[in-house]
């Protein structure tokens, strides 16, 4: 079986024994565009202390991908790995949020 490359750049960086750098980001298109072109390994979209905006998250995640970069690098892995911080799961009352994200 061919070696499947990691889509999560943060895990890949940690597996290589390097330090991974990430930043917290608000859920909006402008922030997603800025993060997508940064030199960070990952970004964490903040939804724990902000309103739950699933349509906004969907739109922001779409702007994390640059089609030109995908073609030139030959991989679907984004340059900066997006992650989402959701409210804590207290007694499994918020499990539905994890399922949505």
Chimera marker file (.cmm) of the C-alpha trace (Angstrom):
<marker_set name="trace">
<marker id="1" x="0.000" y="0.000" z="0.000" r="1" g="1" b="0" radius="0.5"/>
<marker id="2" x="1.316" y="3.436" z="-0.914" r="1" g="1" b="0" radius="0.5"/>
<marker id="3" x="2.378" y="5.735" z="1.891" r="1" g="1" b="0" radius="0.5"/>
<marker id="4" x="-0.546" y="8.097" z="2.458" r="1" g="1" b="0" radius="0.5"/>
<marker id="5" x="0.636" y="11.598" z="3.379" r="1" g="1" b="0" radius="0.5"/>
<marker id="6" x="-0.779" y="13.279" z="6.480" r="1" g="1" b="0" radius="0.5"/>
<marker id="7" x="-3.479" y="15.865" z="5.919" r="1" g="1" b="0" radius="0.5"/>
<marker id="8" x="-2.883" y="17.321" z="9.401" r="1" g="1" b="0" radius="0.5"/>
<marker id="9" x="0.277" y="19.427" z="9.194" r="1" g="1" b="0" radius="0.5"/>
<marker id="10" x="0.437" y="19.852" z="12.971" r="1" g="1" b="0" radius="0.5"/>
<marker id="11" x="0.676" y="16.089" z="13.536" r="1" g="1" b="0" radius="0.5"/>
<marker id="12" x="3.199" y="15.784" z="10.699" r="1" g="1" b="0" radius="0.5"/>
<marker id="13" x="5.391" y="18.485" z="12.259" r="1" g="1" b="0" radius="0.5"/>
<marker id="14" x="5.219" y="16.834" z="15.694" r="1" g="1" b="0" radius="0.5"/>
<marker id="15" x="6.062" y="13.414" z="14.205" r="1" g="1" b="0" radius="0.5"/>
<marker id="16" x="9.167" y="14.969" z="12.660" r="1" g="1" b="0" radius="0.5"/>
<marker id="17" x="10.265" y="16.005" z="16.156" r="1" g="1" b="0" radius="0.5"/>
<marker id="18" x="9.738" y="19.710" z="15.469" r="1" g="1" b="0" radius="0.5"/>
<marker id="19" x="7.721" y="22.311" z="17.345" r="1" g="1" b="0" radius="0.5"/>
<marker id="20" x="4.304" y="23.056" z="15.837" r="1" g="1" b="0" radius="0.5"/>
<marker id="21" x="3.070" y="26.643" z="15.848" r="1" g="1" b="0" radius="0.5"/>
<marker id="22" x="-0.608" y="27.585" z="15.765" r="1" g="1" b="0" radius="0.5"/>
<marker id="23" x="-2.803" y="30.568" z="16.501" r="1" g="1" b="0" radius="0.5"/>
<marker id="24" x="-6.383" y="31.126" z="17.635" r="1" g="1" b="0" radius="0.5"/>
<marker id="25" x="-8.530" y="32.710" z="14.948" r="1" g="1" b="0" radius="0.5"/>
<marker id="26" x="-12.025" y="34.193" z="14.928" r="1" g="1" b="0" radius="0.5"/>
<marker id="27" x="-14.537" y="32.517" z="12.630" r="1" g="1" b="0" radius="0.5"/>
<marker id="28" x="-14.615" y="34.901" z="9.672" r="1" g="1" b="0" radius="0.5"/>
<marker id="29" x="-13.447" y="34.912" z="6.071" r="1" g="1" b="0" radius="0.5"/>
<marker id="30" x="-10.841" y="37.674" z="6.479" r="1" g="1" b="0" radius="0.5"/>
<marker id="31" x="-9.115" y="35.811" z="9.311" r="1" g="1" b="0" radius="0.5"/>
<marker id="32" x="-9.215" y="32.548" z="7.358" r="1" g="1" b="0" radius="0.5"/>
<marker id="33" x="-7.566" y="34.190" z="4.343" r="1" g="1" b="0" radius="0.5"/>
<marker id="34" x="-4.872" y="35.725" z="6.559" r="1" g="1" b="0" radius="0.5"/>
<marker id="35" x="-4.191" y="32.407" z="8.306" r="1" g="1" b="0" radius="0.5"/>
<marker id="36" x="-4.152" y="30.394" z="5.070" r="1" g="1" b="0" radius="0.5"/>
<marker id="37" x="-1.208" y="32.427" z="3.787" r="1" g="1" b="0" radius="0.5"/>
<marker id="38" x="0.685" y="32.476" z="7.097" r="1" g="1" b="0" radius="0.5"/>
<marker id="39" x="3.740" y="30.411" z="7.994" r="1" g="1" b="0" radius="0.5"/>
<marker id="40" x="1.962" y="28.687" z="10.907" r="1" g="1" b="0" radius="0.5"/>
<marker id="41" x="1.439" y="24.930" z="11.079" r="1" g="1" b="0" radius="0.5"/>
<marker id="42" x="-2.159" y="25.260" z="12.225" r="1" g="1" b="0" radius="0.5"/>
<marker id="43" x="-4.934" y="27.575" z="13.286" r="1" g="1" b="0" radius="0.5"/>
<marker id="44" x="-7.705" y="27.038" z="15.815" r="1" g="1" b="0" radius="0.5"/>
<marker id="45" x="-11.058" y="28.601" z="14.990" r="1" g="1" b="0" radius="0.5"/>
<marker id="46" x="-12.459" y="29.924" z="18.275" r="1" g="1" b="0" radius="0.5"/>
<marker id="47" x="-16.046" y="28.821" z="18.851" r="1" g="1" b="0" radius="0.5"/>
<marker id="48" x="-15.852" y="28.192" z="22.598" r="1" g="1" b="0" radius="0.5"/>
<marker id="49" x="-16.056" y="31.833" z="23.671" r="1" g="1" b="0" radius="0.5"/>
<marker id="50" x="-17.867" y="33.099" z="20.597" r="1" g="1" b="0" radius="0.5"/>
<marker id="51" x="-21.285" y="32.457" z="19.077" r="1" g="1" b="0" radius="0.5"/>
<marker id="52" x="-21.704" y="29.094" z="17.371" r="1" g="1" b="0" radius="0.5"/>
<marker id="53" x="-21.744" y="30.093" z="13.710" r="1" g="1" b="0" radius="0.5"/>
<marker id="54" x="-21.683" y="26.899" z="11.646" r="1" g="1" b="0" radius="0.5"/>
<marker id="55" x="-22.407" y="28.623" z="8.300" r="1" g="1" b="0" radius="0.5"/>
<marker id="56" x="-19.594" y="31.093" z="9.057" r="1" g="1" b="0" radius="0.5"/>
<marker id="57" x="-17.250" y="28.235" z="9.954" r="1" g="1" b="0" radius="0.5"/>
<marker id="58" x="-18.082" y="26.448" z="6.721" r="1" g="1" b="0" radius="0.5"/>
<marker id="59" x="-17.328" y="29.571" z="4.709" r="1" g="1" b="0" radius="0.5"/>
<marker id="60" x="-14.091" y="30.252" z="6.611" r="1" g="1" b="0" radius="0.5"/>
<marker id="61" x="-12.880" y="26.685" z="6.059" r="1" g="1" b="0" radius="0.5"/>
<marker id="62" x="-13.467" y="27.043" z="2.319" r="1" g="1" b="0" radius="0.5"/>
<marker id="63" x="-11.115" y="30.030" z="2.268" r="1" g="1" b="0" radius="0.5"/>
<marker id="64" x="-8.386" y="27.979" z="3.962" r="1" g="1" b="0" radius="0.5"/>
<marker id="65" x="-7.828" y="26.119" z="0.676" r="1" g="1" b="0" radius="0.5"/>
<marker id="66" x="-5.993" y="27.709" z="-2.239" r="1" g="1" b="0" radius="0.5"/>
<marker id="67" x="-6.633" y="25.786" z="-5.457" r="1" g="1" b="0" radius="0.5"/>
<marker id="68" x="-3.428" y="27.048" z="-7.067" r="1" g="1" b="0" radius="0.5"/>
<marker id="69" x="-1.424" y="25.828" z="-4.089" r="1" g="1" b="0" radius="0.5"/>
<marker id="70" x="-3.175" y="22.433" z="-4.152" r="1" g="1" b="0" radius="0.5"/>
<marker id="71" x="-2.170" y="21.958" z="-7.797" r="1" g="1" b="0" radius="0.5"/>
<marker id="72" x="1.420" y="23.165" z="-7.323" r="1" g="1" b="0" radius="0.5"/>
<marker id="73" x="2.021" y="21.085" z="-4.168" r="1" g="1" b="0" radius="0.5"/>
<marker id="74" x="0.153" y="18.040" z="-5.460" r="1" g="1" b="0" radius="0.5"/>
<marker id="75" x="-1.687" y="17.400" z="-2.189" r="1" g="1" b="0" radius="0.5"/>
<marker id="76" x="-5.089" y="18.208" z="-0.723" r="1" g="1" b="0" radius="0.5"/>
<marker id="77" x="-3.482" y="18.936" z="2.644" r="1" g="1" b="0" radius="0.5"/>
<marker id="78" x="-3.899" y="22.622" z="3.475" r="1" g="1" b="0" radius="0.5"/>
<marker id="79" x="-0.746" y="24.632" z="4.088" r="1" g="1" b="0" radius="0.5"/>
<marker id="80" x="-2.137" y="25.616" z="7.508" r="1" g="1" b="0" radius="0.5"/>
<marker id="81" x="-4.168" y="22.931" z="9.307" r="1" g="1" b="0" radius="0.5"/>
<marker id="82" x="-7.545" y="24.236" z="10.514" r="1" g="1" b="0" radius="0.5"/>
<marker id="83" x="-8.898" y="23.039" z="13.863" r="1" g="1" b="0" radius="0.5"/>
<marker id="84" x="-12.035" y="24.098" z="15.757" r="1" g="1" b="0" radius="0.5"/>
<marker id="85" x="-12.308" y="24.813" z="19.475" r="1" g="1" b="0" radius="0.5"/>
<marker id="86" x="-15.810" y="23.989" z="20.668" r="1" g="1" b="0" radius="0.5"/>
<marker id="87" x="-17.496" y="24.524" z="24.055" r="1" g="1" b="0" radius="0.5"/>
<marker id="88" x="-16.556" y="21.923" z="26.686" r="1" g="1" b="0" radius="0.5"/>
<marker id="89" x="-18.585" y="18.768" z="26.883" r="1" g="1" b="0" radius="0.5"/>
<marker id="90" x="-20.268" y="18.860" z="30.280" r="1" g="1" b="0" radius="0.5"/>
<marker id="91" x="-22.143" y="15.652" z="30.920" r="1" g="1" b="0" radius="0.5"/>
<marker id="92" x="-22.372" y="15.025" z="27.167" r="1" g="1" b="0" radius="0.5"/>
<marker id="93" x="-24.855" y="17.872" z="26.802" r="1" g="1" b="0" radius="0.5"/>
<marker id="94" x="-22.749" y="19.450" z="24.059" r="1" g="1" b="0" radius="0.5"/>
<marker id="95" x="-21.877" y="16.323" z="22.089" r="1" g="1" b="0" radius="0.5"/>
<marker id="96" x="-24.079" y="17.486" z="19.230" r="1" g="1" b="0" radius="0.5"/>
<marker id="97" x="-21.652" y="20.383" z="18.653" r="1" g="1" b="0" radius="0.5"/>
<marker id="98" x="-18.728" y="18.032" z="18.052" r="1" g="1" b="0" radius="0.5"/>
<marker id="99" x="-20.859" y="16.074" z="15.624" r="1" g="1" b="0" radius="0.5"/>
<marker id="100" x="-21.675" y="19.263" z="13.686" r="1" g="1" b="0" radius="0.5"/>
<marker id="101" x="-18.065" y="20.437" z="13.473" r="1" g="1" b="0" radius="0.5"/>
<link id1="1" id2="2" r="1" g="1" b="0" radius="0.2"/>
<link id1="2" id2="3" r="1" g="1" b="0" radius="0.2"/>
<link id1="3" id2="4" r="1" g="1" b="0" radius="0.2"/>
<link id1="4" id2="5" r="1" g="1" b="0" radius="0.2"/>
<link id1="5" id2="6" r="1" g="1" b="0" radius="0.2"/>
<link id1="6" id2="7" r="1" g="1" b="0" radius="0.2"/>
<link id1="7" id2="8" r="1" g="1" b="0" radius="0.2"/>
<link id1="8" id2="9" r="1" g="1" b="0" radius="0.2"/>
<link id1="9" id2="10" r="1" g="1" b="0" radius="0.2"/>
<link id1="10" id2="11" r="1" g="1" b="0" radius="0.2"/>
<link id1="11" id2="12" r="1" g="1" b="0" radius="0.2"/>
<link id1="12" id2="13" r="1" g="1" b="0" radius="0.2"/>
<link id1="13" id2="14" r="1" g="1" b="0" radius="0.2"/>
<link id1="14" id2="15" r="1" g="1" b="0" radius="0.2"/>
<link id1="15" id2="16" r="1" g="1" b="0" radius="0.2"/>
<link id1="16" id2="17" r="1" g="1" b="0" radius="0.2"/>
<link id1="17" id2="18" r="1" g="1" b="0" radius="0.2"/>
<link id1="18" id2="19" r="1" g="1" b="0" radius="0.2"/>
<link id1="19" id2="20" r="1" g="1" b="0" radius="0.2"/>
<link id1="20" id2="21" r="1" g="1" b="0" radius="0.2"/>
<link id1="21" id2="22" r="1" g="1" b="0" radius="0.2"/>
<link id1="22" id2="23" r="1" g="1" b="0" radius="0.2"/>
<link id1="23" id2="24" r="1" g="1" b="0" radius="0.2"/>
<link id1="24" id2="25" r="1" g="1" b="0" radius="0.2"/>
<link id1="25" id2="26" r="1" g="1" b="0" radius="0.2"/>
<link id1="26" id2="27" r="1" g="1" b="0" radius="0.2"/>
<link id1="27" id2="28" r="1" g="1" b="0" radius="0.2"/>
<link id1="28" id2="29" r="1" g="1" b="0" radius="0.2"/>
<link id1="29" id2="30" r="1" g="1" b="0" radius="0.2"/>
<link id1="30" id2="31" r="1" g="1" b="0" radius="0.2"/>
<link id1="31" id2="32" r="1" g="1" b="0" radius="0.2"/>
<link id1="32" id2="33" r="1" g="1" b="0" radius="0.2"/>
<link id1="33" id2="34" r="1" g="1" b="0" radius="0.2"/>
<link id1="34" id2="35" r="1" g="1" b="0" radius="0.2"/>
<link id1="35" id2="36" r="1" g="1" b="0" radius="0.2"/>
<link id1="36" id2="37" r="1" g="1" b="0" radius="0.2"/>
<link id1="37" id2="38" r="1" g="1" b="0" radius="0.2"/>
<link id1="38" id2="39" r="1" g="1" b="0" radius="0.2"/>
<link id1="39" id2="40" r="1" g="1" b="0" radius="0.2"/>
<link id1="40" id2="41" r="1" g="1" b="0" radius="0.2"/>
<link id1="41" id2="42" r="1" g="1" b="0" radius="0.2"/>
<link id1="42" id2="43" r="1" g="1" b="0" radius="0.2"/>
<link id1="43" id2="44" r="1" g="1" b="0" radius="0.2"/>
<link id1="44" id2="45" r="1" g="1" b="0" radius="0.2"/>
<link id1="45" id2="46" r="1" g="1" b="0" radius="0.2"/>
<link id1="46" id2="47" r="1" g="1" b="0" radius="0.2"/>
<link id1="47" id2="48" r="1" g="1" b="0" radius="0.2"/>
<link id1="48" id2="49" r="1" g="1" b="0" radius="0.2"/>
<link id1="49" id2="50" r="1" g="1" b="0" radius="0.2"/>
<link id1="50" id2="51" r="1" g="1" b="0" radius="0.2"/>
<link id1="51" id2="52" r="1" g="1" b="0" radius="0.2"/>
<link id1="52" id2="53" r="1" g="1" b="0" radius="0.2"/>
<link id1="53" id2="54" r="1" g="1" b="0" radius="0.2"/>
<link id1="54" id2="55" r="1" g="1" b="0" radius="0.2"/>
<link id1="55" id2="56" r="1" g="1" b="0" radius="0.2"/>
<link id1="56" id2="57" r="1" g="1" b="0" radius="0.2"/>
<link id1="57" id2="58" r="1" g="1" b="0" radius="0.2"/>
<link id1="58" id2="59" r="1" g="1" b="0" radius="0.2"/>
<link id1="59" id2="60" r="1" g="1" b="0" radius="0.2"/>
<link id1="60" id2="61" r="1" g="1" b="0" radius="0.2"/>
<link id1="61" id2="62" r="1" g="1" b="0" radius="0.2"/>
<link id1="62" id2="63" r="1" g="1" b="0" radius="0.2"/>
<link id1="63" id2="64" r="1" g="1" b="0" radius="0.2"/>
<link id1="64" id2="65" r="1" g="1" b="0" radius="0.2"/>
<link id1="65" id2="66" r="1" g="1" b="0" radius="0.2"/>
<link id1="66" id2="67" r="1" g="1" b="0" radius="0.2"/>
<link id1="67" id2="68" r="1" g="1" b="0" radius="0.2"/>
<link id1="68" id2="69" r="1" g="1" b="0" radius="0.2"/>
<link id1="69" id2="70" r="1" g="1" b="0" radius="0.2"/>
<link id1="70" id2="71" r="1" g="1" b="0" radius="0.2"/>
<link id1="71" id2="72" r="1" g="1" b="0" radius="0.2"/>
<link id1="72" id2="73" r="1" g="1" b="0" radius="0.2"/>
<link id1="73" id2="74" r="1" g="1" b="0" radius="0.2"/>
<link id1="74" id2="75" r="1" g="1" b="0" radius="0.2"/>
<link id1="75" id2="76" r="1" g="1" b="0" radius="0.2"/>
<link id1="76" id2="77" r="1" g="1" b="0" radius="0.2"/>
<link id1="77" id2="78" r="1" g="1" b="0" radius="0.2"/>
<link id1="78" id2="79" r="1" g="1" b="0" radius="0.2"/>
<link id1="79" id2="80" r="1" g="1" b="0" radius="0.2"/>
<link id1="80" id2="81" r="1" g="1" b="0" radius="0.2"/>
<link id1="81" id2="82" r="1" g="1" b="0" radius="0.2"/>
<link id1="82" id2="83" r="1" g="1" b="0" radius="0.2"/>
<link id1="83" id2="84" r="1" g="1" b="0" radius="0.2"/>
<link id1="84" id2="85" r="1" g="1" b="0" radius="0.2"/>
<link id1="85" id2="86" r="1" g="1" b="0" radius="0.2"/>
<link id1="86" id2="87" r="1" g="1" b="0" radius="0.2"/>
<link id1="87" id2="88" r="1" g="1" b="0" radius="0.2"/>
<link id1="88" id2="89" r="1" g="1" b="0" radius="0.2"/>
<link id1="89" id2="90" r="1" g="1" b="0" radius="0.2"/>
<link id1="90" id2="91" r="1" g="1" b="0" radius="0.2"/>
<link id1="91" id2="92" r="1" g="1" b="0" radius="0.2"/>
<link id1="92" id2="93" r="1" g="1" b="0" radius="0.2"/>
<link id1="93" id2="94" r="1" g="1" b="0" radius="0.2"/>
<link id1="94" id2="95" r="1" g="1" b="0" radius="0.2"/>
<link id1="95" id2="96" r="1" g="1" b="0" radius="0.2"/>
<link id1="96" id2="97" r="1" g="1" b="0" radius="0.2"/>
<link id1="97" id2="98" r="1" g="1" b="0" radius="0.2"/>
<link id1="98" id2="99" r="1" g="1" b="0" radius="0.2"/>
<link id1="99" id2="100" r="1" g="1" b="0" radius="0.2"/>
<link id1="100" id2="101" r="1" g="1" b="0" radius="0.2"/>
</marker_set>
